[in-house]
Amino acid sequence: MKKYILYTLFFILTVSSFSCKDGFKDLSINPNTSEFVLPQALLAPALVDVVAANMNRSRRITNELMQVTVDMGDSDGKIFRYEIRKSEADYLWNAWYTQLTNFNDIYTGGRDNLSNTYMGIARICQAWIFSMLTDTYGDVPYFNANKGREGNITPAFDRQKDIYEDIFTKLEEANQLLDAAEKAKETVLASSDPIYGGSPTKWRRFGNSLYLRLLLRVSGKSEIDAVSKIKEIVQTNSVNYPIMASNDDSAILRWTGVSPLVTPFVDLRDADWYTPKSASFFVDNLVEWGDPRISSWVTMSRGEYVGIQSGYPVGEAPEGRSSLVTALKSSPLLGNIMNYSELQFILAEAATRGWITTQTAQSFYEAGITSGIAMWGATMPANYLQGASIMWDNDFSLDSKLELIHVQKYYSLFFTDLQSWFEYRRTGHPNLPIGPGVGNNGAMPSRISYPVYVQSTNGENYKAAVASQGPDDISTKVWWQKP
């Protein structure tokens, strides 16, 4: 058993994993330029694996914590009751670290083959994955992770502050690399990039939009001057930091149904899909607003949309009615990484707080709503923006404005990894009704515990991380959550 655990950690944190899927096997190693697999062979499989893992846990964790669905029952380990077993930690930790090895090789392969585009894409994806890792677990191996080739199989855990600072450095580098690629009119193999078809311009816009997401995440920490950087990107130096300009720029891995772009939910039985019932918070807002997306997301039950209370009292299960539409299993839009609607709500919050003045907070807010509905192929009803619980009012308090923004952002983040959970932990919005049957003293979990096997395979560094960050449980706040 000890040998097995050691091998697992070695594989996850250090060894290059070549996980090409059907349709990419014809792309191989260039013996004349690089010892690594060519970046065009690794990029699509790595993206597919990360997005598939994100979707899997968005359904299992985010939807339950954030009252999209309720996997009904009174047994232990019900996530909607804020019960997250330690075994939950392994899946995303393993999936994300495995693919970080591939993105390291994509960067190296891009450098060795003189491709600024692949280098820039790799840096963006490293920043994206590491941000999810640290926002999920807190302090994690970063600077010495994935260095088994150099002999380091027990990497230290780095502080979240230091991780974020280096993530921002990676995004700065990506912006410069992709700027150079644009100016050189550099092209890369379109079939290797299932998100943007190899366009350095669109990757650059995504990278800078991701930059804004992460700057906002740490904007409450005085150690990092995130506010000044947000203003620079959006206002004072926007020409050098292009961001998403429309829904067409959204970062979405669209599932085509043709291998390897096959949704991870393809083998999930319909009965397993609709067993978790829709939560009333998710459903009731859509019903009240007359939101046209509801028919794409939620089933009708006896002629109406009916959700159930998340966190209902133990032993008092309500009747399960509506659930997620089974057609969502194959929806191309569930492969969302970051969309234009989310960006507009980021800008709306920044404007509300007075950090940027390029447009009003209301204009960003309404653009976020409009683009979010359009992304799902729906038409916004007349007077939708004048609805009683939607209409913007400049006289509202800051907290009320943030609630407006974040309840709408909640829907733009539908099936976007763990982002709505991260945002709730940062802001306390949207205002979720906490049911009487939840555990953890009614407090939203602040993180997921580290994988148990890490205690055995990297014990000294694990202990140091716990001593620095706090107890290895779901109640310990990560750095950006702490006052």
N, C-alpha and C positions, 0 to 999 in steps of 0.2 A: 504493500500500500504506500509506503514512504517513497519508494522509487517511482510509483505512478504519479504521486502528487508532485514530486520534483520535476518529472518530465512535463507534466501539465503546465507548471509555471514557466519552465524553460521555453516551452513551445509558445505560450501566450505572450510572454514579455520580451522574448529575445530572438526567436528564430524567424527568418523570412518564410512566409507561407505563400505558396503559389497556388491560388485557388481559381484558376481560369475555368470558366464554365463553357458548355457547348456553344459554338458560334465564335469563340475566340481562340481556339486551340491552334489555328493556323499562324498566329502571331507568336514569334519565339525569340530566342536570344540572338543578338547580333554579335558574332564572334570577333568582329573587327574593332568594336568601339567600347563595349561595356561588359563587365562580368555579370551584370544584373539582367533580368528579363526586361525587354523593351517596355517603356511606359505604356505604349498603346495596347500591350497584352494584359496589363495589370489594372488599368484604370476602370474599365466597365465592370469587371467582376468585383473589384473592391467596393465600388459605389453600390452595386446591387446588394452585396452582403451587408453593408452598413445600413442601408435604407430598410432592407428586409428585417434586420434585427430591431431597428427603431420602431417599425410598424408593429412587430410582434409585441413589444413591451408597451407601446402606446395603448394598444388594445387591453393588455393585461393590467398595467399599472396606472398610466395616466387617466384612462377613461374611468377607472374605479375610484381613484383618489379625487378626481375633479368632477365627479358626478355627471358623467356622460352616460355611464351604464352602472348597473348593480348586479353583480353575480350573486344572486340570492342564496341564502343559507345561513345557518347558525354555527357551522363548524369552525374550527380554528383556521387562521390564515386567510381570512376574508379581507382583501385589501380595502374594500370600501369601508370597513370598520377600523382602518388604520392599523391593521395587523400585517406586517411585512416580515415574513420569515427570513432568517439569515441565508437560507439556500437560494433566495431570490437574487442574491448579489452576483452569482457566478455568470449568468447568461450575458449580460451587457458588458461586464468587465472583459470576459473572454473574447466576445465578438469585436469589441472596439480595439482592444490591444492587438489582436491578430491582424486586423486590417491596417492599423498604423504601421506595421512592418511593411506592408505592401506600399503604402503611401511614401514611406521613407525611400523605398526602392524606385518609386515613380519619380521622386525628386532627383535621386542620384542618376537614374537613367536619362532624365531630361537634361541634366547638366552634362553628362557624358556624350549625349547626342545633340547638344547645342539647341535645346528646345526651351525657350523661355516660357512658352505656354504650359508645357507639362510641369515645369518647375513651379510656376505660379499656381496651377491647379492643385498640385500636391501640398503647397503651403496652406492654401485655403482649407483643404480637406483635413489637414493635420490640426489646424486651429479649430475647425468645426468639431472634430471628434474629441479632441482634448477638452474643449469647453464642456461637452456633454459629460465626459468622465468626471471632471472636477466638480461640476454642478450636481452630479448624482452622488458622488462619494466624498467630496471635499479634497483634502490633501491626497495626492496620488503620485506614483512614480512618473516623472516627466523628463527631466534632463538626461537621465541615464536609463530610461525605459527602452526596450527593444534593442539592446546592445549586446546580445549574446555572442555575436561575431567577435566583439572586442573582449569577451570573457566575463562580462558583468551579468550574472544571473540573479543577483539579489540587489536590485536598484533601491536607492533611498526614496522615500516619499517626500515630495517637494511641497512647499507651502502654496496654498491657492493664490495668494497675492503674487508670488513669483511666477507661477504658471500663467496667470492672466497677463502679466507684463510681457512675458515672452510670446504669448499668443498674439498680442498686439504687434510685437516686432515681426512675427511671421506674416501678419496681414499687411503690414507696411511693405515688406519685401515682395509679397504677392502683387500688390498694386504696382510696384515699380517694374517687376518682371513682365506683367501683362501689358503695361504701358509700352514697354520696349517691343513686345511682340506685336502690338497693334501698329506701332510706327514702322516696323520692319515688314508689315503685312505677312506675318508668319502664319502658316497654316499647319494644322495637325490632322491626323486621320479622323474624319468625322464619325466614322462607325465606332471609334474607340470611346466616344463620349456620349452616353445616352441622355445627358441632361441638356447640353448646349451645342452638341455637334461640333465641338472643337473650337468654338468662337472665343477668342481671348477677351473680346469686348464684353460679352455677357458674363463670363466668369469674373471679370474685373468688377462689374456692377454688383454681382452677388457678393464677392469678397468684401467690398466696402459696405454693403448693406448688413452683412454678418458682423462687421466691425461695429456698426451702430447698435445692433442687438446686444453685443457683449459689453460695449461701453455703458449702455443703459443698465445692464445687469449689475455693474460695479459702481454705478454713479453715486451711491450712498456712502462710499468709502473715501475719506479725505486723502488717503495715501496715494491714490491715483487720481489725477486731474482729468477725469472722464468728461466733465462738462465742457472744458475748453476744446477737447478733441472733437466732441460732437459738433460744436459750433464751427470748428475748422472744416470738417468734412462737409457739413450741410450748407455753410454760409460763407465763411471768409476765404476758403480755398477749394470750393466745390469743383472747380474746373479740373483739379488734380485728383479728385476722389469721386468719379462718377458712380452713381447708385442706380438701383432699379428705377426704370421710368414708366413701366406699365406691367400688366399681367404677363405680357410676353417675356419679360425678364425673370419671372419667377423660377426659382430653382426647384424643379419637380422631376423626379425620375418617373417617367410615365410608363406604366406597365402596358405593353402591347399584346401580351398573351403569346408572343413568339419567343421561344427560348433564345437567350437566357432572361429576357425581360418578362418573366412570369411572376405574378404576385405571390408572395409567400403564403397567402391565404387560399391558394388554389386547391389544396388538398384538405382544407378544413371543411368538415361536414356542415351543411346548413343548420342542422340542429344545434351544433356547438356554437355556431355564430350567433344565433338568436336566443340562446339560453340566457345570457346576461340581458336583463330588461333595461329599457331606457329609464334614466333618472328624471325625476320631475323638474329639477332645475334646468337641465338641458332642453327638455321638451317644452316646458311652460313658457319660457321666453319666446321661443320660435312661434308658438301658437298666438301669444299675445301680440307679437309684432306683425303677424301675418307674413312671416318670412318664407319666401318661396323655396328656400333650400330644404325645408322640412320634409318634403316628399322624396328628396334624394337621400335623406339620412334616416328617417324614422318611419316605421310601419304604422298603419292605422289599425286600431282594434275596435271592432264593432262600430265602425264609422267615425272614430275620433282618435286623436293622438292623446295617449294617456301615459304619463310616467309614474314612477313610484319614488317614495322618499328614500334617499340614500341615508344609511345609518339608522334605519328603523329599529325599534326596540327588539332585543333578542326574544324570539318566540312569538313575535307579532307580525309575521310576514304578510305584507299586503298582496293583493292579487296582481300578478305580473301581466302587463298588457302589451304596450308597444315595445318594439326592440329595433335594433339597427337593421336597415334594409339589406337583404342578402346580396343584392347587386353590388353593394359597396365592396364586397370581397375582391372583385375584379376591377374596381374603379382605378383608372390611371392616376387620379388626383390624390389617392392615399399615399403615393410616393413623395409627398411634399417634404421638402427640406427647409425652404423659406420662401414665402410668397410676397408679392407686392403689397397685398392688403396688410400683412403684419408690419411691413416697413412704414406704411402710412400711420399706423397706430403708434409706432415708435416715435415718429416725427410729431404726432399729435401730443404725446406726453411731453416731449422736449419743449414744444411750443407752449404748452400749458404751464410748464414750470419756468418759462421765461428764458430758456437757454438759446432759442433760435427765434428769428423774426421774419424769415423769408416768406412765410404764409401764416395765416391764423391757425390756431389749434382746431377751430371748427372746420376749416377747409380740409386739413389733413384727416380729421376724424370722419368727415363725410366721404372723402375719397376712399378711406379704408373700408367703410361699409359698402359703398358702391362697387368697388373692385372685388371685394370678397364675394358678393352675390354673383357678379358677372363671371368670376372664375369658375363657378359651378354651373354655368350655362343657364342661369335663371335671369328673369327680368324683374327689376325692383318695382314693386307696386307704387302707384301714384301716392304721394304724400307720406311715403314710408318714413322719410327723415323727420316728419313732423309728428310722429307718434309720441304719445305722452311719456314713455320711458326711453325714448331714443333722442328726442329733440335736444339740441345743444342750447345751453343758456349761459351766456357770459357772466351772469350774476351768480352762478352756482359757486359753491366753495371748491377749493382745490380737490378735496376728497371726493366730492360729488362728481366733478369732472373726470377724475381718474377712474371712478366706478363706471361712468359711461364708456370711457375708452376701453377699459379692460374687460367689460362684459362682452363687448363686440370683438375685441382681440381674441378672447376665449374661443369664439367660433372660427376665427381665421386660423387658429392653431389646431383645428380639428385633425387628429391623427398626425401631428407633427412631433415625433419622438416624445420627450418629456417636458416640452417647452411650457405648456400652460401650468404645469406643477411648479416649474422653476419660477415663473412669473408670479404665481400666487404666493410662493414663499418670499419673494422680494417685496411685494406690495400689499398683500392681504386682499387683493382684488382678483376676480369679482367676489362679491359678498355671498359666499356659499352658506346655505343653511345647514348647520352641523346637527345631525340627528342624535337622539339620546342613546343610540346603541353603538356609538363608536368608542374605541379604546384610546390609549395614549393620552388619557385625561382630556380628550376632546381637542388635542392639538394636532394640526396637520404635521405628518412626518417631515423632518427637515433634510433627510438624506437616506440612502440605503447603506447598510453595513457593508464592510469589506468582505470579500469571499473568505470563508473559513479556512480554506487551504493555504491562504497567504500567511496565516499565523504560524503554520508549520514550515513553510518553505522560505519565508522571508521574515522570520520572527523578530529579529532585532530591529529592523527598519519598521516593521508593523508596530512594535511597542513604542518606538520613538514617535511615530505619527499619532498614536493614541494619546501619548503624553502631551504632545503639542496641541492637538486639535480638540481632544475631549473624548469621553467614552465612545466606544464603537457601537453606537446604537442609533435608532432612527430619530432620537430627540436632540442629538448634538447638532447645533447650527454650524454651517460652514462659514468661512470668513466673511463673505459679502452679506450674510444674514445678521451677523453680530453687530451690536450698536457701535 
